Amino acid sequence: MGYRWTKKLLGQYVDGHKRSDVVHYCQTVFLPAWAKLDYRTRLWTMDNQEIVNEALMSGQILVIWFHDECTFYANDQ
C-alpha cells in the first residue's frame, strides 16, 4: 500500500492559524462570540484565588473545555 515510517522535516503540526480567512473568522466571529459568554465564566488571579463575580450569583456558571493538540502530538507513536 506504500506506507512507510518517515521523519517529518517541518516539526510540529501547523494548522494554518495565520491564514487570512482563519484570522478573519477569529476576529469577526469567534472572539465576539467568546466575549458574549465570558461574563458567565469563573476567573482566578495569578495567585490562584477566585475572583468573585456578582453576575454568577444569580445564574449558571459556564465551564469551557479546551483542547490542546500539543498533548496528542507528544504521544504519537
C-alpha angles and dihedrals in degrees: 000000000000098000118147139157114262136171115241111234096201097058121217127028114274118201101195095255091156096056113120094240092050092048090049092050092048094049099041104032115013102042095045090049090049091050090055090056098040096086090064096055129091118248133204136197123237087263090060094252116142116243110227109239113197091198090065094056093079102033145042121287116240115222115200118202119209128210116211113195091193089073091059093044092054091057100045114127 
